[in-house]
């Protein structure tokens, strides 16, 4: 139990690390940084030009006696500070514009200067706005220059929503600070009602700026993803989950549909792993998946990494429903259909195990029942992203062939073999057969093998408790031979389970001699024509749960 708690704590610490990085300011993708620097330069150039015109307008065209600034100017009219303020705005705006065009500084450093520029200009505009007596020449219009500036800056120089919120609040504070500064210098204090009129628009501007930033940042990341997919074009988002997004995509020239799974780098990284290590591990995992040629393993077309660090798989696009969604929508399966599906799973796992690979995350959400050409009830095993070389496999070679993070529990607690739950290092294909037994239990009984409120409790049940036979569940009727085989797969000791996927497949084939365990193509076609007749009907009701669930969810599934 202590070992389990240590490993769970390690996983939660990693999740906390990911959470903190997700809400930190972070860095924009390099391409977005370059665009942001270019827009910063354009905005600064505009401000320099507008300020120069303002300087000429007030210092030359308008008569100084039209502006009264009380004690601030000692009766000198517009003759000193306002022109200086405007001229200063011209100078540092022009400096930012020149630096951004010459690209003498890295993009990140230039954007850091942009932060200073945004806040300094906000304070500057606040001073210009409040340096008057609230009568005579100046007429208050309701929106200060600070409010308008923070909206314009956010839209012109996009950043993450978290950073936009911090900068918008800092810039908005420049408005009341500028007012207090001018009051200390001798300008009159406006009435309480006027103060409210002054700063309510600024508060509205903060909300508008953050909302605009969230929209623009999301659009920018989508564009980055689309540009980084090589020969594939993103068409429609199918789902979102703990590790990333799944998109429907098309090949640019072949018009071949595909599914693209985008995985955030921090979702894969352990607390001590750097980006390069995670990228290498991801490449190994993709190569391991690509080695599998079984018709019942998901086909991988391509993989790669974008400029912002996002990893992606390009896979075949499936039409159907995963087994988790199936049971939730339609209830438990007929025994014969369960046997038919399990045999196809065995075909995929047998190939992986022969190659020395252990899936380690077999669960209903990772087994897809689909329409495949003219065939229906065709099984595809998804998400070989947690595969690991089995202990002692000759193909494993030297250290480093383990494709998952060392010291981490990988898998889903409701379907995890006891030896995985206990953190044993020597694992082989029999852990997948245990998980497949849990899948079979789900299909025939409509419930998981154990019920628990936390992952730790679920792991302890798998490690120590004997499962209740499926036939003892409400409304579950199945042949005794099938029940015995399922319980054999759920044996605590690996030696008491079927010793290979081929052995399990042979046992399942023998069950098909029993009339209650038979299934044929006509039954499959009848079911599909009745329940999932069109492609639109086959969409998973919650695609975020399919192939995208976190490795260790906080609730049993």
SVG drawing of the C-alpha trace seen along z (x, -y; Angstrom):
<svg xmlns="http://www.w3.org/2000/svg" viewBox="-34 -83 56 110">
<polyline fill="none" stroke="black" stroke-width="0.4" points="0.0,0.0 2.9,-2.4 4.4,-1.7 1.1,-2.5 0.6,-5.7 4.2,-6.8 3.5,-6.2 0.1,-7.9 1.7,-10.9 4.4,-11.0 1.7,-11.1 -0.2,-13.8 2.9,-15.9 3.5,-15.6 -0.1,-16.7 0.4,-19.6 3.6,-20.6 1.7,-20.4 -1.2,-22.5 1.2,-25.2 2.9,-25.4 -0.5,-25.5 -1.5,-28.6 1.9,-30.2 2.7,-32.9 4.8,-30.6 6.1,-31.4 4.1,-31.8 5.0,-29.6 8.0,-31.0 5.9,-31.8 3.3,-33.6 6.1,-35.5 7.5,-36.8 4.0,-37.9 3.4,-39.6 6.7,-41.5 5.8,-42.7 2.4,-43.9 4.0,-45.6 6.2,-47.5 3.3,-48.6 1.3,-49.7 4.3,-51.6 4.9,-53.3 1.2,-54.4 1.5,-55.8 4.6,-57.7 2.9,-59.2 -0.3,-60.1 1.7,-61.6 3.8,-63.7 0.6,-65.1 -0.8,-65.7 2.4,-67.6 2.1,-69.8 -1.6,-70.4 -1.3,-71.5 2.1,-73.2 1.8,-75.0 -1.7,-75.2 -3.8,-75.7 -3.2,-78.8 -1.7,-77.9 -4.2,-80.0 -7.1,-77.6 -5.8,-74.9 -5.9,-75.7 -3.9,-73.4 -4.1,-75.4 -1.1,-75.2 0.6,-72.6 1.8,-75.2 1.7,-78.3 -0.3,-80.3 2.0,-79.5 -0.8,-77.9 0.1,-74.9 3.7,-76.0 5.7,-73.3 4.7,-69.9 2.0,-68.7 4.3,-69.1 7.0,-67.3 4.7,-64.5 3.6,-64.1 7.2,-64.4 8.3,-61.7 5.6,-59.4 6.8,-60.1 10.4,-59.2 9.9,-55.9 7.2,-54.7 9.6,-55.4 12.3,-53.5 10.1,-50.4 9.1,-50.6 12.7,-50.7 13.9,-47.9 11.1,-45.6 11.9,-46.3 15.6,-45.8 15.2,-42.5 18.3,-43.1 16.7,-41.5 15.2,-38.0 11.5,-37.9 11.0,-37.0 13.1,-39.9 11.3,-42.2 7.9,-41.1 9.2,-41.7 10.0,-45.3 6.5,-45.4 5.1,-44.7 7.0,-47.7 5.8,-49.8 2.2,-48.8 2.2,-49.8 4.3,-52.9 2.1,-54.2 -1.0,-53.4 0.3,-55.6 1.4,-58.3 -2.1,-58.4 -3.6,-58.6 -1.5,-61.6 -2.6,-63.3 -6.2,-62.5 -6.3,-63.8 -4.2,-66.9 -7.2,-69.3 -9.8,-71.0 -12.8,-69.0 -14.2,-72.1 -13.6,-74.5 -11.5,-73.3 -11.5,-69.5 -14.8,-67.7 -15.1,-64.3 -16.3,-61.6 -16.6,-58.6 -13.7,-56.5 -10.2,-57.3 -7.2,-56.8 -6.0,-54.0 -9.2,-52.0 -9.0,-52.3 -5.2,-51.6 -5.4,-48.3 -8.1,-46.9 -6.2,-48.0 -2.8,-46.6 -4.3,-43.3 -5.9,-42.8 -2.8,-43.9 -0.2,-42.0 -1.9,-38.7 -0.7,-36.7 -2.0,-34.0 -5.2,-34.8 -3.4,-34.6 -0.8,-37.1 -3.4,-39.3 -5.3,-39.5 -2.3,-40.4 -1.2,-43.1 -4.7,-44.5 -5.0,-44.9 -1.6,-46.5 -2.5,-48.9 -5.9,-49.7 -4.3,-50.6 -2.4,-53.3 -5.6,-55.3 -6.3,-55.9 -2.6,-56.2 -2.3,-58.9 -5.3,-60.7 -3.7,-60.6 -0.5,-61.9 -2.1,-64.8 -4.1,-65.7 -0.9,-65.7 0.6,-68.0 -2.2,-70.5 -4.9,-69.4 -8.5,-69.4 -10.0,-66.2 -13.1,-65.2 -16.4,-64.5 -17.2,-60.9 -19.7,-60.5 -17.2,-61.7 -14.6,-59.2 -17.1,-56.4 -17.7,-57.6 -13.9,-57.6 -13.1,-54.1 -16.1,-51.9 -15.2,-52.0 -11.7,-51.0 -13.0,-47.9 -15.2,-47.0 -12.1,-47.4 -10.2,-44.9 -13.0,-42.3 -13.1,-43.0 -9.3,-42.8 -9.1,-39.4 -12.0,-38.0 -10.4,-39.2 -7.1,-37.7 -8.6,-34.3 -10.3,-34.3 -7.3,-35.5 -4.9,-33.2 -7.1,-30.2 -7.4,-31.1 -3.6,-31.6 -2.9,-28.2 -5.4,-26.6 -3.7,-28.3 -0.3,-27.2 -1.5,-23.6 -3.0,-23.8 0.3,-25.1 2.3,-22.5 0.4,-19.4 2.4,-19.1 0.3,-17.5 -2.9,-17.5 -5.5,-20.1 -7.5,-20.4 -11.2,-20.3 -13.2,-19.9 -12.5,-19.3 -13.9,-16.0 -13.1,-16.0 -11.0,-17.4 -9.5,-15.5 -6.9,-15.5 -3.9,-15.1 -5.0,-17.2 -7.5,-17.4 -8.6,-15.1 -9.4,-16.7 -10.9,-15.4 -8.4,-16.2 -7.9,-15.7 -4.8,-15.1 -4.2,-18.1 -3.8,-16.2 -5.3,-12.8 -8.4,-14.1 -8.0,-11.1 -9.8,-11.6 -7.7,-11.2 -7.8,-11.8 -5.1,-13.9 -4.5,-13.6 -2.7,-16.7 -0.9,-16.1 0.4,-18.8 4.1,-18.3 3.4,-19.0 0.8,-16.2 3.4,-13.6 6.3,-15.1 7.2,-13.8 8.3,-16.3 12.0,-15.8 11.7,-15.3 12.8,-18.0 11.2,-18.6 13.9,-16.8 13.4,-13.6 9.7,-13.7 10.0,-14.2 12.4,-11.2 10.0,-9.1 7.1,-10.2 9.0,-9.3 9.7,-5.8 6.1,-5.3 5.0,-6.4 7.5,-4.1 6.3,-1.2 2.7,-1.8 3.7,-2.0 5.4,1.4 2.0,3.0 0.4,4.4 -2.6,6.2 -5.9,5.1 -7.2,4.7 -4.6,2.1 -5.2,-1.5 -3.1,-2.5 -0.6,-5.4 0.0,-7.6 2.4,-10.2 3.6,-11.9 5.6,-14.9 6.1,-17.9 5.1,-21.5 7.0,-24.7 5.1,-25.3 6.1,-21.8 2.7,-20.2 3.1,-16.5 0.7,-14.9 -0.3,-11.6 -2.1,-11.3 -4.2,-8.1 -7.0,-6.5 -10.4,-8.0 -12.8,-5.5 -16.6,-5.4 -18.3,-3.8 -18.4,-3.8 -16.0,-2.7 -17.0,0.0 -17.4,-2.4 -19.8,-4.5 -21.6,-1.4 -22.5,-0.1 -23.5,-3.5 -25.8,-3.9 -27.1,-0.4 -26.4,1.6 -24.6,4.9 -23.8,7.1 -25.0,10.5 -22.4,13.2 -21.8,14.2 -21.0,10.7 -18.6,10.3 -16.7,13.4 -16.6,12.1 -15.1,8.8 -12.6,10.3 -11.2,12.6 -10.4,9.5 -8.7,7.8 -6.6,11.0 -5.5,10.7 -4.1,7.2 -2.5,8.0 -0.9,11.2 1.0,9.2 2.1,6.6 3.2,9.2 5.1,11.1 7.0,7.8 7.8,7.6 5.3,4.7 2.8,4.5 -0.2,2.1 -0.8,1.4 -4.0,-0.6 -6.6,1.8 -10.0,0.4 -13.4,0.0 -12.6,-3.5 -9.5,-2.2 -11.4,0.5 -13.4,-0.9 -16.3,1.0 -16.6,-0.4 -17.9,-0.1 -14.8,0.8 -15.5,0.9 -18.3,3.4 -17.6,5.0 -19.3,4.0 -18.5,5.0 -14.9,4.5 -12.6,3.9 -9.7,1.5 -7.5,1.3 -6.4,-2.3 -3.8,-4.2 -0.6,-2.2 1.0,-5.4 1.8,-3.6 3.4,-0.5 6.5,0.9 9.0,3.6 8.2,6.7 10.9,7.8 13.6,9.9 12.6,9.2 15.6,9.6 14.5,6.7 14.6,4.4 18.4,4.2 20.0,1.6 18.5,-0.6 16.3,-3.3 13.9,-1.1 11.2,-1.5 8.8,-3.9 6.9,-5.2 8.1,-7.3 10.0,-5.5 8.4,-5.5 5.0,-6.3 1.9,-4.1 0.5,-4.0 -3.0,-2.9 -6.5,-3.3 -7.2,-2.1 -10.6,-0.4 -8.8,1.9 -5.3,2.2 -3.7,5.6 -2.6,6.2 1.1,6.4 0.8,2.9 -1.1,1.5 1.6,2.8 4.4,1.2 6.1,4.4 8.8,3.8 8.7,7.2 5.6,7.0 4.6,8.9 1.5,9.4 -0.5,11.0 -1.2,7.6 -3.1,6.8 -5.1,10.1 -6.2,9.1 -7.3,5.7 -9.1,7.5 -10.9,9.6 -12.0,6.3 -13.3,5.2 -15.2,8.4 -16.7,7.9 -17.9,4.4 -19.4,5.8 -21.4,8.6 -22.4,6.9 -22.5,3.2 -20.3,2.3 -16.7,2.3 -15.2,5.2 -14.9,3.1 -16.5,-0.1 -14.3,-2.6 -14.4,-6.4 -10.7,-7.0 -7.9,-5.7 -6.0,-4.3 -9.0,-2.4 -9.6,-1.0 -5.9,0.1 -6.1,1.8 -9.3,3.7 -7.5,5.0 -4.5,6.0 -6.3,7.8 -10.0,8.5 -11.6,11.3 -14.1,10.1 -17.8,10.9 -18.8,13.2 -20.6,11.3 -23.7,13.6 -24.2,12.2 -24.7,8.7 -28.3,7.6 -29.8,8.7 -26.6,10.4 -27.0,13.8 -24.1,15.6 -22.9,19.1 -20.9,20.6 -18.0,21.4 -17.6,17.7 -17.9,16.6 -15.1,19.0 -12.9,17.7 -13.5,14.1 -12.7,14.9 -9.6,16.8 -8.4,13.6 -9.0,11.7 -6.8,14.0 -4.5,12.2 -1.4,14.2 -0.3,13.9 0.5,17.7 -3.2,18.4 -4.4,16.5 -4.2,17.5 -0.5,17.3 -0.8,15.6 -3.3,13.8 -3.2,16.8 -4.2,19.1 -7.0,16.8 -8.2,16.7 -8.1,20.5 -10.3,20.7 -12.7,18.1 -12.9,20.0 -13.8,23.2 -16.7,21.3 -18.2,20.5 -19.2,24.2 -21.8,23.2 -25.0,21.8 -25.2,19.0 -21.7,17.8 -22.1,17.7 -22.4,14.6 -22.5,14.0 -22.3,11.2 -26.1,11.1 -26.7,10.3 -24.0,7.6 -25.5,6.0 -29.0,6.1 -27.8,4.3 -25.9,1.6 -28.9,1.0 -31.1,0.6 -29.0,-1.4 -26.2,-3.1 -27.4,-3.2 -25.7,-6.5 -22.3,-7.9 -23.8,-10.8 -25.4,-8.4 -22.1,-6.6 -20.4,-9.6 -19.4,-9.0 -21.7,-10.8 -18.7,-12.2 -15.6,-12.0 -13.5,-13.6 -13.7,-10.3 -12.4,-8.3 -8.7,-7.9 -8.1,-11.1 -8.7,-10.3 -5.8,-11.1 -3.5,-8.2 -4.6,-8.1 -8.1,-9.7 -9.3,-10.9 -12.5,-8.9 -12.8,-5.2 -14.0,-4.6"/>
</svg>
